Amino acid sequence: LIYFDQAATSWPKPDAVVEAVTAALRASSASPGRSTHAMSVTAARTVFRAREAMAELLGVDDSGRIAFTLNVTQALNTVLYGLLKPGDHVLTTSMEHNSVMRPLARLAEIRGVEVSVVEADRQGGIDPDDFRTLIRPTTRLAVVNHGSNVTGTLAPLAEIKAALEGLPLVVDAAQTAGVLPLTPVTEIADVLAFTGHKGLMGPTGTGGLWVRPGIAVGSLIQGGTGSRSEHEIQPDFMPDCLEAGTPNTHGLAGLAAAVDYILEIGLEHIRDHETALTKAFLDGLGNMEGVRVYGPKNIKEITAVVSINIDGYSPSDLAFVLDREYGVAVRAGLHCAPRAHKTIGSFPQGTVRFSFGWFNTLDEVRRVLAALDEISKKGLGS
Ligand SMILES: Cc1ncc(COP(=O)(O)O)c(C=O)c1O
């Protein structure tokens, strides 16, 4: 199997992650911070370790500003429901995932939130000045995808923040956490949402959000936190206000190990490796007839994500042939981002997406290029 579906979820996971989850399952099944017995204390330490590791990766001082969720979808829903009030106006882009578009559509329905969408160009590129022109007196925040899961296009976050004239910027870092150094982003963003199972190389069921001090995000879910139990209202301090219910402690043990692993390798090193794979892939595609490549070709402007179509094949047929005949796992269709496909001109059929990770090799890229060459020639002949 050649696994080029890293943007959906990364595979394989580092051995240290597998071992950390197993060890946590063996050591403790208690709820963290709820009881005083040793197992509960161990579980609380596990969660604290994960928070500290994430703080180091994000380059933020106070790990208490990081709340864990089950994925970035829950993190984004938390921040959008927690900040947007009836009548508020919000800015976003046409490159967003449905984990932004759908909560915004629902908030428009139930709270009358008004949404303005900055249209990206055909490469998925955003003009920051478009944000400035759309600001209204009721604009509450902007929410922007850092790296497109369709074309890999990176958003110019610093310029967007400058155009927002002080309004909060919420960043969906689903495709960039663990992939790019995020320290500059936490200097710019006001809220950063991440998922643990993609570039962070952790288990599914992990994710969260970092919230800049001074910003109060209301809770989406209320319940037990192990703190202030005498009150029937949710605590208002981070991270407890956003962490009701028993967390995925075993998954967080894995996330902590994954982040340690990434920090040991170094994000620059990971980025260099993934960039080399992406460049080799783009260079190889450049010589192939009947292949259409979407998004920027300059690897500095993208993550390790490339979307294509091949003449004579629908995206699902191409993905099927790659899987059944060549043992290559990719993702076909709309990638939960229909508006992004409208933007780049691939709606409604979508594209076939190839996404590379730390464990992929140049040899795998070459083998897949050879397969695509063969497939494209057959397609042209049909
Ligand atoms: C840009 C972007 N946002 C959000 C998500 C949702 O991620 P999750 O399913 O982990 O919540 C994804 C993953 O598909 C994504 O690529």
The ligand as an SDF file (V2000), in Angstrom:
LIG
                    3D

 16 16  0  0  0  0  0  0  0  0999 V2000
   -9.1040   22.4600    6.4790 C   0  0  0  0  0  0  0  0  0  0  0  0
   -9.8480   21.4440    7.2810 C   0  0  0  0  0  0  0  0  0  0  0  0
  -10.6830   21.8490    8.2520 N   0  0  0  0  0  0  0  0  0  0  0  0
  -11.3520   20.9610    9.0040 C   0  0  0  0  0  0  0  0  0  0  0  0
  -11.2210   19.6100    8.8240 C   0  0  0  0  0  0  0  0  0  0  0  0
  -11.9990   18.6670    9.7040 C   0  0  0  0  0  0  0  0  0  0  0  0
  -11.1230   17.8520   10.4510 O   0  0  0  0  0  0  0  0  0  0  0  0
  -11.6720   16.8620   11.5490 P   0  0  0  0  0  0  0  0  0  0  0  0
  -12.4540   15.8240   10.8080 O   0  0  0  0  0  0  0  0  0  0  0  0
  -10.4590   16.3030   12.1940 O   0  0  0  0  0  0  0  0  0  0  0  0
  -12.5260   17.6340   12.4770 O   0  0  0  0  0  0  0  0  0  0  0  0
  -10.3530   19.1340    7.8360 C   0  0  0  0  0  0  0  0  0  0  0  0
  -10.2040   17.6940    7.5770 C   0  0  0  0  0  0  0  0  0  0  0  0
  -10.7410   17.0840    6.7090 O   0  0  0  0  0  0  0  0  0  0  0  0
   -9.6540   20.0770    7.0520 C   0  0  0  0  0  0  0  0  0  0  0  0
   -8.8250   19.6710    6.0900 O   0  0  0  0  0  0  0  0  0  0  0  0
  1  2  1  0
  2  3  1  0
  2 15  2  0
  3  4  2  0
  4  5  1  0
  5  6  1  0
  5 12  2  0
  6  7  1  0
  7  8  1  0
  8  9  2  0
  8 10  1  0
  8 11  1  0
 12 13  1  0
 12 15  1  0
 13 14  2  0
 15 16  1  0
M  END
$$$$
